[in-house]
Amino acid sequence: MSWLSPFPPRIPLGEGFEAFNTWLKDHFGGLFDVIGTVINWAVTTLRDFLTEPQAAQLTAIAAAILAVLLVRARPIPVLVIVGSTIALYVGQATFELGNTLVNHSPPQLFLWAMHLFGQEKVESNLVIGIVALIALVVVAAVYRIRLPLVAAVAGGWLAVILCGWLLFGAIPEVIGQPTAILMMLLLSTLAWVVAGWKLGVFSLVALTLVISIEQWSNAMSTLALVLVASLIAVVIAIPIGIVAAYSTVVSRIVKPVLDLMQTMPAFVYLIPAIFFFSLGAVPGVVATVVFAMPPGVRLTELGIRQIDKEVVEAGEAFGASPFKILTGIQLPLALSTIMAGVNQVIMLGLSMVVIAGMVGAGGLGNQVYQGISRNDGALGFEGGIAVVILAIFLDRLTAAITRRSPQARAERAAA
């Protein structure tokens, strides 16, 4: 009976998994390289902005906000301005076109910009952003489109620029970390506008504490990683949730996959992530996306399925297309539930920062991991406190956005 193999036989599951990963890397290695490059660029760019905000970046953000506010009312002039601005940015990055235009302009036109943020020369990207901002404000003024909001955005941008000039130029010897102070004020103002003065004051005090314990740079690195991972997870999760809400077959297929993603230990995600993307921020982002995505899918599906069928049938009776019903009825009514899913995605993403720090992602997770490795309680405690502050800030911010949704306001009014 020696020819009989013992029961149960050994199944080379691990070897098969490794062989499958090797096959994927051999055949799709270029795709993984592109994905890794894009993710690394996104994390690095956002981290640099959060740690060292530049006047040109703030101006571009203000112009983008104005474009979003105005594009539905006057699409043609706004799109022309946006297209021209993008072309100038690309021309500056490729051929230094902005430098050529600035050098051939009257010097008095841009001299004031030389002193912003301690600059010794005119920054072409800043000039391009200011021109775009002025053009969008002119469009809003001529056509009288959402003037209070436009004035608030333009005035806020001017206040930030003046605040930056004050921090960097007028009292640099008083402020130890001017870029950190500026970003802290911006985040606190955002919290105040979105969630009220209580969260604004809390953010001001708590983020000042993060600066005081010298964890600001690490906190912003962690925030950049979490925001990029959460954005990717939400972009993937919401469409899957919508399809699952429309199709019972897709829902039955997706649910066990989500169960597997939620029950599998987070460290397991790092094995293929490191294999495909090596060490650094990218495997941390990939593992965070896989770990944090399930609540987004589940709550999107739940939000759409729990809408009364009578409301959908009323839209169909008026001749609305399926796409119009989805975007005009189902998604707005399910927004509070979807935002609850987004909140959970962000919180789960933040819970992965320590594990991400173990694979070279840096940030607060690395500080906590170093504190554990070196038995340095002070370092680990400071990193942990900063993680808690970020968690409270992001949780209250997303919860406030959920409370301000039309459905949530209607439910409060009905109650």
VEXZA-704281 format. One record per residue (C-alpha): residue number from 1; z negated, y, x negated. Coordinates in pm, whole numbers, plus 50000, padded with zeros to 5 digits. Layout:
residues N
pos, up, north, east
NUM, Z, Y, X $
...
END
This chain:
residues 415
pos, up, north, east
1, 50000, 50000, 50000 $
2, 50025, 50228, 49696 $
3, 50350, 50370, 49830 $
4, 50163, 50540, 50112 $
5, 50070, 50902, 50047 $
6, 49719, 51020, 50132 $
7, 49669, 51187, 50466 $
8, 49695, 51471, 50520 $
9, 49961, 51532, 50256 $
10, 49948, 51847, 50048 $
11, 50187, 52113, 50172 $
12, 50303, 52357, 49898 $
13, 50260, 52657, 50124 $
14, 50161, 52895, 49845 $
15, 50454, 52790, 49628 $
16, 50688, 52840, 49923 $
17, 50546, 53187, 49985 $
18, 50594, 53281, 49620 $
19, 50948, 53140, 49619 $
20, 51030, 53339, 49932 $
21, 50898, 53659, 49772 $
22, 51103, 53589, 49460 $
23, 51415, 53537, 49672 $
24, 51354, 53864, 49855 $
25, 51305, 54054, 49530 $
26, 51616, 53900, 49373 $
27, 51839, 53982, 49670 $
28, 51682, 54305, 49799 $
29, 51520, 54444, 49486 $
30, 51728, 54761, 49506 $
31, 51610, 54827, 49861 $
32, 51247, 54781, 49760 $
33, 51300, 55020, 49469 $
34, 51442, 55285, 49704 $
35, 51155, 55240, 49951 $
36, 50901, 55263, 49671 $
37, 51065, 55575, 49529 $
38, 51070, 55749, 49868 $
39, 50707, 55661, 49944 $
40, 50591, 55767, 49599 $
41, 50783, 56096, 49630 $
42, 50629, 56165, 49972 $
43, 50274, 56095, 49855 $
44, 50319, 56296, 49534 $
45, 50477, 56594, 49710 $
46, 50211, 56609, 49980 $
47, 49932, 56564, 49725 $
48, 50070, 56844, 49508 $
49, 50091, 57073, 49811 $
50, 49735, 56995, 49921 $
51, 49592, 57044, 49572 $
52, 49816, 57329, 49449 $
53, 49974, 57508, 49748 $
54, 50256, 57743, 49652 $
55, 50369, 58055, 49835 $
56, 50723, 57916, 49865 $
57, 50594, 57599, 50032 $
58, 50378, 57792, 50278 $
59, 50673, 58016, 50364 $
60, 50902, 57717, 50423 $
61, 50640, 57560, 50653 $
62, 50607, 57884, 50853 $
63, 50986, 57907, 50886 $
64, 51005, 57543, 50999 $
65, 50739, 57605, 51267 $
66, 50931, 57907, 51397 $
67, 51254, 57706, 51403 $
68, 51087, 57436, 51615 $
69, 50952, 57700, 51854 $
70, 51289, 57872, 51898 $
71, 51552, 57599, 51874 $
72, 51543, 57492, 52240 $
73, 51588, 57847, 52369 $
74, 51857, 57961, 52124 $
75, 51992, 57655, 51941 $
76, 52305, 57808, 51785 $
77, 52153, 58101, 51588 $
78, 51848, 57896, 51493 $
79, 52057, 57603, 51367 $
80, 52280, 57843, 51173 $
81, 51973, 57992, 51003 $
82, 51823, 57650, 50933 $
83, 52152, 57514, 50798 $
84, 52204, 57817, 50575 $
85, 51848, 57795, 50447 $
86, 51880, 57425, 50366 $
87, 52210, 57495, 50188 $
88, 52042, 57766, 49980 $
89, 51751, 57534, 49893 $
90, 51993, 57260, 49789 $
91, 52202, 57511, 49594 $
92, 51892, 57637, 49416 $
93, 51779, 57286, 49328 $
94, 52125, 57181, 49211 $
95, 52293, 57491, 49066 $
96, 52011, 57752, 49064 $
97, 52213, 57944, 49321 $
98, 51906, 58133, 49438 $
99, 51843, 58266, 49088 $
100, 52200, 58397, 49074 $
101, 52167, 58577, 49407 $
102, 51829, 58727, 49316 $
103, 51950, 58844, 48975 $
104, 52244, 59025, 49136 $
105, 52023, 59196, 49395 $
106, 51847, 59532, 49350 $
107, 51531, 59462, 49144 $
108, 51314, 59680, 49367 $
109, 51385, 59446, 49657 $
110, 51179, 59159, 49514 $
111, 50940, 59321, 49266 $
112, 50643, 59279, 49499 $
113, 50692, 58901, 49499 $
114, 50629, 58882, 49124 $
115, 50258, 58938, 49170 $
116, 50203, 58674, 49435 $
117, 49994, 58382, 49310 $
118, 49996, 58519, 48956 $
119, 50372, 58480, 48909 $
120, 50550, 58667, 48633 $
121, 50897, 58634, 48784 $
122, 51063, 58625, 49122 $
123, 51059, 58274, 49270 $
124, 51393, 58210, 49435 $
125, 51260, 57949, 49678 $
126, 51003, 58202, 49800 $
127, 51275, 58461, 49856 $
128, 51491, 58209, 50046 $
129, 51196, 58118, 50269 $
130, 51110, 58482, 50338 $
131, 51470, 58563, 50432 $
132, 51476, 58265, 50670 $
133, 51141, 58368, 50818 $
134, 51260, 58724, 50877 $
135, 51584, 58601, 51034 $
136, 51396, 58375, 51277 $
137, 51155, 58656, 51370 $
138, 51456, 58881, 51440 $
139, 51607, 58613, 51666 $
140, 51279, 58585, 51857 $
141, 51251, 58963, 51891 $
142, 51611, 59016, 52004 $
143, 51604, 58740, 52266 $
144, 51230, 58787, 52344 $
145, 51146, 58420, 52295 $
146, 50779, 58313, 52280 $
147, 50679, 58638, 52114 $
148, 50300, 58572, 52108 $
149, 50344, 58239, 51927 $
150, 50603, 58384, 51689 $
151, 50372, 58676, 51612 $
152, 50082, 58435, 51554 $
153, 50284, 58221, 51310 $
154, 50431, 58517, 51121 $
155, 50096, 58696, 51114 $
156, 49920, 58380, 51000 $
157, 50171, 58338, 50720 $
158, 50119, 58697, 50608 $
159, 49740, 58651, 50621 $
160, 49765, 58338, 50406 $
161, 49987, 58513, 50152 $
162, 49748, 58809, 50133 $
163, 49454, 58570, 50105 $
164, 49632, 58391, 49821 $
165, 49698, 58721, 49646 $
166, 49331, 58814, 49686 $
167, 49207, 58480, 49551 $
168, 49452, 58463, 49261 $
169, 49494, 58827, 49171 $
170, 49209, 59047, 49287 $
171, 48893, 58840, 49232 $
172, 48991, 58540, 49013 $
173, 48669, 58563, 48812 $
174, 48456, 58516, 49126 $
175, 48642, 58216, 49273 $
176, 48625, 57908, 49054 $
177, 48892, 57699, 49232 $
178, 49122, 57940, 49419 $
179, 49380, 57680, 49526 $
180, 49108, 57455, 49666 $
181, 48947, 57749, 49848 $
182, 49282, 57851, 49996 $
183, 49361, 57500, 50124 $
184, 49006, 57462, 50254 $
185, 49047, 57783, 50455 $
186, 49382, 57662, 50590 $
187, 49240, 57326, 50701 $
188, 48935, 57493, 50856 $
189, 49158, 57737, 51044 $
190, 49369, 57446, 51169 $
191, 49055, 57272, 51293 $
192, 48938, 57593, 51464 $
193, 49272, 57646, 51641 $
194, 49312, 57284, 51752 $
195, 48955, 57177, 51829 $
196, 48749, 57494, 51861 $
197, 48503, 57690, 51654 $
198, 48251, 57407, 51616 $
199, 48490, 57183, 51424 $
200, 48617, 57489, 51238 $
201, 48268, 57574, 51113 $
202, 48196, 57209, 51033 $
203, 48521, 57184, 50836 $
204, 48439, 57502, 50645 $
205, 48096, 57373, 50543 $
206, 48196, 57010, 50484 $
207, 48509, 57085, 50283 $
208, 48315, 57337, 50076 $
209, 48075, 57053, 49997 $
210, 48370, 56839, 49882 $
211, 48474, 57119, 49646 $
212, 48117, 57159, 49522 $
213, 48083, 56792, 49425 $
214, 48417, 56819, 49238 $
215, 48597, 56566, 49457 $
216, 48856, 56800, 49606 $
217, 49154, 56673, 49407 $
218, 49062, 56312, 49483 $
219, 49005, 56395, 49851 $
220, 49348, 56557, 49880 $
221, 49509, 56258, 49706 $
222, 49344, 56030, 49961 $
223, 49444, 56258, 50248 $
224, 49805, 56256, 50129 $
225, 49809, 55876, 50106 $
226, 49651, 55835, 50451 $
227, 49884, 56086, 50617 $
228, 50198, 55930, 50468 $
229, 50085, 55577, 50557 $
230, 49982, 55685, 50909 $
231, 50314, 55862, 50966 $
232, 50509, 55552, 50862 $
233, 50287, 55329, 51077 $
234, 50324, 55554, 51383 $
235, 50702, 55585, 51340 $
236, 50726, 55204, 51337 $
237, 50455, 55131, 51595 $
238, 50559, 55360, 51882 $
239, 50918, 55227, 51918 $
240, 50790, 54869, 51901 $
241, 50529, 54951, 52166 $
242, 50795, 55107, 52390 $
243, 51022, 54803, 52362 $
244, 50725, 54571, 52423 $
245, 50635, 54769, 52736 $
246, 50988, 54726, 52872 $
247, 51034, 54361, 52772 $
248, 50785, 54084, 52845 $
249, 50961, 53857, 52595 $
250, 50921, 54110, 52314 $
251, 50558, 54163, 52415 $
252, 50486, 53790, 52391 $
253, 50650, 53774, 52048 $
254, 50476, 54085, 51915 $
255, 50121, 54002, 52026 $
256, 50060, 53701, 51797 $
257, 50212, 53894, 51507 $
258, 49973, 54182, 51572 $
259, 49684, 53937, 51600 $
260, 49777, 53796, 51260 $
261, 49802, 54144, 51109 $
262, 49458, 54240, 51241 $
263, 49275, 53921, 51149 $
264, 49420, 53865, 50803 $
265, 49197, 54007, 50525 $
266, 49328, 54334, 50390 $
267, 49334, 54203, 50033 $
268, 49603, 53952, 50132 $
269, 49845, 54236, 50209 $
270, 49815, 54354, 49851 $
271, 49965, 54033, 49707 $
272, 50326, 54086, 49823 $
273, 50287, 54465, 49802 $
274, 50198, 54448, 49432 $
275, 50470, 54186, 49375 $
276, 50741, 54412, 49520 $
277, 50613, 54757, 49422 $
278, 50386, 54700, 49118 $
279, 50062, 54900, 49086 $
280, 50011, 55255, 49209 $
281, 50010, 55444, 49536 $
282, 50306, 55258, 49691 $
283, 50140, 54915, 49737 $
284, 49835, 55095, 49875 $
285, 50053, 55273, 50132 $
286, 50236, 54952, 50226 $
287, 49911, 54757, 50272 $
288, 49766, 55046, 50474 $
289, 50072, 55055, 50702 $
290, 50048, 54683, 50777 $
291, 49672, 54700, 50833 $
292, 49674, 55015, 51049 $
293, 49986, 54962, 51263 $
294, 49862, 54717, 51536 $
295, 49655, 54969, 51741 $
296, 49956, 55200, 51760 $
297, 50174, 54924, 51904 $
298, 49911, 54793, 52147 $
299, 49806, 55130, 52288 $
300, 50165, 55254, 52322 $
301, 50252, 54945, 52524 $
302, 49933, 54978, 52728 $
303, 49991, 55347, 52799 $
304, 50342, 55287, 52935 $
305, 50254, 54974, 53132 $
306, 49960, 55136, 53312 $
307, 50173, 55416, 53462 $
308, 50208, 55379, 53838 $
309, 50537, 55218, 53935 $
310, 50568, 55464, 54224 $
311, 50602, 55752, 53976 $
312, 50880, 55573, 53789 $
313, 51053, 55481, 54115 $
314, 51039, 55845, 54223 $
315, 51223, 55943, 53906 $
316, 51483, 55674, 53966 $
317, 51526, 55792, 54326 $
318, 51617, 56139, 54197 $
319, 51886, 55987, 53976 $
320, 51710, 56017, 53640 $
321, 51847, 55800, 53361 $
322, 51622, 55541, 53192 $
323, 51604, 55762, 52882 $
324, 51504, 56063, 53093 $
325, 51240, 55858, 53272 $
326, 51100, 55745, 52938 $
327, 51093, 56090, 52777 $
328, 51016, 56295, 53087 $
329, 50775, 56071, 53280 $
330, 50639, 55773, 53091 $
331, 50574, 55916, 52745 $
332, 50409, 56239, 52873 $
333, 50185, 56043, 53111 $
334, 50099, 55790, 52840 $
335, 50045, 56055, 52573 $
336, 49665, 56043, 52581 $
337, 49666, 55665, 52534 $
338, 49930, 55687, 52261 $
339, 49727, 55954, 52081 $
340, 49424, 55727, 52099 $
341, 49637, 55471, 51917 $
342, 49738, 55732, 51659 $
343, 49370, 55813, 51610 $
344, 49293, 55446, 51546 $
345, 49587, 55418, 51305 $
346, 49452, 55709, 51100 $
347, 49097, 55574, 51101 $
348, 49208, 55227, 50992 $
349, 49426, 55385, 50726 $
350, 49130, 55578, 50593 $
351, 48923, 55260, 50585 $
352, 49176, 55115, 50339 $
353, 49134, 55386, 50074 $
354, 48883, 55190, 49866 $
355, 49106, 54883, 49859 $
356, 49406, 55103, 49778 $
357, 49207, 55256, 49493 $
358, 49167, 54910, 49342 $
359, 49544, 54882, 49287 $
360, 49587, 55219, 49120 $
361, 49637, 55445, 49422 $
362, 49375, 55688, 49289 $
363, 49187, 55927, 49511 $
364, 48843, 55872, 49657 $
365, 48893, 55496, 49675 $
366, 48924, 55485, 49298 $
367, 48605, 55690, 49266 $
368, 48412, 55448, 49486 $
369, 48559, 55149, 49301 $
370, 48470, 55303, 48964 $
371, 48118, 55367, 49090 $
372, 48084, 55000, 49184 $
373, 48240, 54875, 48859 $
374, 48023, 55094, 48637 $
375, 47712, 55067, 48853 $
376, 47733, 55446, 48882 $
377, 47558, 55521, 49209 $
378, 47611, 55897, 49185 $
379, 47989, 55869, 49148 $
380, 48019, 55611, 49426 $
381, 47797, 55813, 49659 $
382, 47995, 56134, 49607 $
383, 48321, 55952, 49672 $
384, 48176, 55789, 49982 $
385, 48049, 56122, 50120 $
386, 48395, 56274, 50075 $
387, 48552, 55977, 50260 $
388, 48309, 56026, 50550 $
389, 48390, 56398, 50569 $
390, 48764, 56326, 50580 $
391, 48708, 56060, 50847 $
392, 48511, 56298, 51071 $
393, 48765, 56576, 51019 $
394, 49067, 56360, 51105 $
395, 48893, 56184, 51395 $
396, 48781, 56505, 51566 $
397, 49118, 56670, 51504 $
398, 49322, 56390, 51663 $
399, 49069, 56355, 51946 $
400, 49108, 56726, 52022 $
401, 49487, 56689, 52035 $
402, 49440, 56403, 52282 $
403, 49211, 56613, 52501 $
404, 49469, 56891, 52513 $
405, 49749, 56667, 52642 $
406, 49879, 56749, 52995 $
407, 49754, 56419, 53139 $
408, 49405, 56467, 52997 $
409, 49387, 56820, 53138 $
410, 49506, 56694, 53477 $
411, 49245, 56418, 53478 $
412, 48969, 56667, 53396 $
413, 49090, 56901, 53670 $
414, 49096, 56616, 53923 $
415, 48744, 56512, 53827 $
END
